[in-house]
């Protein structure tokens, strides 16, 4: 789903995007002329590679994903730790945001259940 930044309503509107058996759904609304708030939820199964043994493992996602979108470069006036994504072309693409979230999860450090139960401990000397 795509929507132009300037056409985002101020009242919350629902969205849904799916990619690779992961569903991203929630609401979005404009909170200022240059910021859109997204309150989303990632649900589904995702195949990840164990960082220790290299075996592929399927994990179940059930995560909140809340952040802000900025129309252009974001300049913060406060010390908030809010995650802000900058949109360059004036169009919000929820499929692209979902694919980016999946890539971020896949690039994170993941340990499978069998490696977590293993007593093997890496030591540096």
C-alpha positions in Angstrom: 0.0 0.0 0.0 1.3 3.4 -0.9 0.0 6.9 0.0 1.2 10.3 -0.7 2.6 12.1 2.4 0.4 15.2 1.9 -2.8 13.0 1.7 -2.3 11.4 5.1 -5.3 12.2 7.3 -5.1 13.5 10.9 -7.5 10.9 12.2 -6.0 7.4 12.5 -6.4 5.2 9.3 -5.7 1.5 9.2 -3.2 -0.2 6.9 -2.1 -3.8 6.2 1.0 -5.1 4.3 2.2 -8.6 3.8 5.6 -10.0 2.8 7.2 -13.4 3.1 4.5 -14.8 5.6 4.9 -11.7 7.8 1.9 -9.3 8.2 2.4 -5.7 9.2 -0.8 -4.0 10.3 -1.8 -1.0 12.4 -2.8 2.7 12.1 -1.2 5.8 10.8 -2.0 9.5 11.1 -0.5 12.9 10.6 0.7 14.6 13.9 2.3 17.6 12.3 2.7 19.0 8.7 6.0 17.0 8.3 5.4 14.0 10.7 3.3 10.9 10.4 2.9 8.5 13.4 2.7 4.8 12.7 1.5 2.3 15.3 2.0 -1.1 13.9 2.3 -4.8 14.7 4.4 -7.4 13.0 2.9 -10.9 13.1 4.0 -14.1 11.3 6.8 -16.6 10.9 10.3 -15.7 9.7 13.3 -17.9 8.9 16.5 -16.7 10.6 20.0 -18.2 10.5 21.6 -19.0 13.8 24.7 -16.8 14.3 26.5 -19.6 16.2 25.8 -22.9 14.2 24.5 -21.5 10.9 21.3 -23.6 11.0 18.1 -22.0 9.7 15.5 -21.6 12.4 11.9 -20.4 12.1 10.8 -17.9 14.7 7.3 -16.5 15.3 7.0 -12.7 15.3 4.6 -10.9 17.5 6.1 -7.4 17.9 4.9 -3.8 18.2 6.6 -1.5 15.7 5.8 2.2 16.5 7.7 5.0 14.8 7.5 8.4 13.1 7.9 9.2 9.4 9.3 12.5 8.3 8.7 14.2 5.0 12.3 14.9 4.2 15.2 15.5 6.6 14.1 15.4 10.3 15.3 18.0 12.6 14.6 17.2 16.3 13.8 20.0 18.7 13.8 17.7 21.8 15.8 14.9 23.4 13.2 12.2 22.6 14.3 8.7 21.7 11.6 8.3 19.1 12.6 6.3 16.0 12.1 8.5 12.9 12.3 7.3 9.3 12.9 9.9 6.6 10.8 9.7 3.4 12.5 11.3 0.4 10.0 11.0 -2.4 6.9 12.2 -0.7 5.2 8.7 -0.8 4.8 6.3 2.1 5.2 2.7 0.9 4.1 0.3 3.7 5.4 -2.7 1.7 8.9 -1.1 1.6 8.7 -0.3 5.3 7.8 -4.0 6.1 10.6 -5.3 3.9 13.0 -3.0 5.7 11.8 -4.2 9.2 12.2 -7.8 8.1 15.8 -7.1 6.8 16.6 -5.5 10.1 15.4 -8.5 12.1 17.3 -10.9 9.8 20.5 -8.9 10.2 20.3 -9.0 14.0 22.2 -11.6 16.1 20.1 -14.7 16.5 20.8 -17.9 18.5 18.7 -21.0 17.9 17.1 -23.0 20.8 19.7 -25.9 20.5 22.6 -23.4 20.8 20.9 -21.7 23.8 20.7 -25.0 25.6 24.3 -26.0 24.8 26.9 -25.6 27.6 29.5 -24.5 25.1 30.8 -21.1 26.1 33.2 -19.0 23.9 36.1 -17.6 25.9 38.7 -15.1 24.9 42.2 -15.4 26.3 
